[in-house]
Amino acid sequence: MSSSNPDIQRYGVAGGTGTGGQHLPFARAVQADGWLFVSGQVPMVNGEVIEGGIVAQSHQAIRNLLAILTEAGYGPEHVVRCGVWLDDARDFMSFNRVFQEYFGANPPARACVVSSMVVDCKVEIDCVAYRKGV
């Protein structure tokens, strides 16, 4: 965690890496006044996209998102909005089933679009979370 403004906390600025280990020029998440903005997460482990279809990749992308939430002291119940990008519209129902496993008890608002990905994967997800008094 690092910050030049004491009211804003940035997570993952020093160690953010993408495919092939290159340094990423943005924070994994930024917290301000109870709000946490988590950057888009893809199904990567150790800087490489995992193998597998939409189900495996959705689980990994959401696990990556939840790990950042946990690091910042938030949980899935604090997520108020998610943005989802799918590489293929035919994956919508499969993604929804995985998403419901993690957010079914506390569903956030959500947008989902079909888009080409910057890395070779099937899904990307970001979120905004809120926790009063943080």
C-alpha positions as CSV (number, residue, x, y, z in Angstrom):
1,M,0.0,0.0,0.0
2,S,1.3,3.5,-0.8
3,S,-0.1,7.0,-1.0
4,S,1.1,10.6,-1.4
5,N,-2.3,11.8,-0.1
6,P,-3.1,10.5,3.4
7,D,-6.9,10.5,2.5
8,I,-6.3,8.1,-0.4
9,Q,-4.8,4.6,-0.1
10,R,-3.4,2.9,-3.2
11,Y,-3.0,-0.9,-3.3
12,G,-0.5,-2.7,-5.6
13,V,1.3,0.3,-7.1
14,A,4.8,-1.0,-6.5
15,G,4.3,-4.6,-7.4
16,G,1.6,-4.6,-10.2
17,T,2.6,-6.9,-13.0
18,G,0.8,-8.0,-16.2
19,T,1.4,-10.7,-18.8
20,G,5.0,-11.6,-19.0
21,G,5.8,-9.8,-15.8
22,Q,5.8,-6.2,-17.2
23,H,5.1,-3.4,-14.7
24,L,1.6,-2.0,-14.9
25,P,1.3,1.8,-14.5
26,F,-1.8,1.8,-12.3
27,A,-2.9,0.7,-8.9
28,R,-4.8,-2.6,-8.3
29,A,-7.2,-0.6,-6.2
30,V,-7.7,2.9,-4.7
31,Q,-9.6,3.6,-1.5
32,A,-11.0,7.0,-0.6
33,D,-13.6,8.0,2.0
34,G,-15.0,4.4,2.4
35,W,-15.1,3.8,-1.4
36,L,-12.8,1.2,-3.0
37,F,-12.3,1.2,-6.7
38,V,-10.7,-2.1,-7.9
39,S,-9.0,-2.2,-11.3
40,G,-10.1,-4.7,-13.9
41,Q,-9.1,-8.3,-13.1
42,V,-8.4,-11.0,-15.6
43,P,-7.9,-14.7,-15.0
44,M,-4.1,-14.4,-14.3
45,V,-1.9,-16.2,-11.9
46,N,1.7,-15.1,-11.5
47,G,1.4,-12.8,-14.5
48,E,0.0,-15.4,-16.9
49,V,-3.5,-16.1,-18.1
50,I,-4.7,-19.5,-16.9
51,E,-5.8,-22.2,-19.3
52,G,-9.5,-23.2,-19.5
53,G,-12.9,-22.0,-20.7
54,I,-15.2,-19.3,-19.4
55,V,-16.0,-21.1,-16.2
56,A,-12.4,-21.6,-15.0
57,Q,-11.4,-18.1,-16.2
58,S,-14.4,-16.5,-14.5
59,H,-13.6,-18.2,-11.2
60,Q,-10.0,-17.0,-11.4
61,A,-10.9,-13.4,-12.3
62,I,-13.4,-13.2,-9.5
63,R,-10.9,-14.8,-7.0
64,N,-8.3,-12.1,-8.1
65,L,-10.9,-9.4,-7.5
66,L,-11.9,-10.8,-4.0
67,A,-8.2,-11.1,-3.0
68,I,-7.8,-7.3,-3.6
69,L,-11.0,-6.6,-1.7
70,T,-9.8,-8.7,1.2
71,E,-6.4,-7.0,1.2
72,A,-8.1,-3.6,1.6
73,G,-10.5,-4.9,4.3
74,Y,-13.6,-5.3,2.2
75,G,-15.7,-8.4,1.3
76,P,-18.2,-9.3,-1.5
77,E,-21.0,-7.9,0.7
78,H,-19.4,-4.4,0.3
79,V,-19.4,-4.5,-3.6
80,V,-22.0,-2.0,-4.9
81,R,-21.2,-2.2,-8.7
82,C,-19.3,-4.5,-11.0
83,G,-18.3,-4.0,-14.6
84,V,-17.8,-7.2,-16.7
85,W,-16.3,-7.6,-20.1
86,L,-16.8,-10.9,-22.0
87,D,-14.9,-11.9,-25.1
88,D,-17.9,-13.9,-26.4
89,A,-21.6,-13.2,-25.8
90,R,-22.3,-16.9,-25.8
91,D,-20.5,-17.0,-22.4
92,F,-23.0,-14.8,-20.7
93,M,-25.0,-17.5,-19.0
94,S,-22.0,-19.5,-17.9
95,F,-20.4,-16.3,-16.4
96,N,-23.7,-15.5,-14.6
97,R,-23.7,-18.9,-12.9
98,V,-20.1,-18.4,-11.6
99,F,-20.9,-14.7,-10.6
100,Q,-23.9,-15.9,-8.6
101,E,-21.7,-18.3,-6.6
102,Y,-19.7,-15.3,-5.3
103,F,-22.3,-12.5,-5.2
104,G,-25.7,-14.3,-5.0
105,A,-26.3,-13.3,-1.3
106,N,-25.5,-9.6,-2.0
107,P,-25.9,-8.9,-5.7
108,P,-24.3,-5.6,-6.8
109,A,-25.4,-3.5,-9.7
110,R,-23.7,-4.6,-12.8
111,A,-22.9,-3.9,-16.4
112,C,-21.8,-6.5,-18.8
113,V,-20.5,-5.9,-22.4
114,V,-18.8,-7.9,-25.1
115,S,-15.4,-6.6,-26.0
116,S,-12.1,-7.6,-27.4
117,M,-9.6,-8.1,-24.6
118,V,-6.2,-6.6,-24.2
119,V,-4.8,-9.9,-23.1
120,D,-5.8,-13.4,-24.5
121,C,-8.6,-14.2,-22.0
122,K,-12.4,-14.6,-22.0
123,V,-13.4,-12.3,-19.1
124,E,-12.4,-9.2,-17.1
125,I,-14.2,-7.8,-14.1
126,D,-13.8,-4.7,-12.0
127,C,-15.8,-3.3,-9.1
128,V,-16.6,-0.5,-6.7
129,A,-17.1,-1.3,-3.1
130,Y,-18.2,0.8,-0.1
131,R,-17.7,0.5,3.6
132,K,-18.9,3.2,6.0
133,G,-16.3,4.5,8.4
134,V,-13.2,3.4,6.5
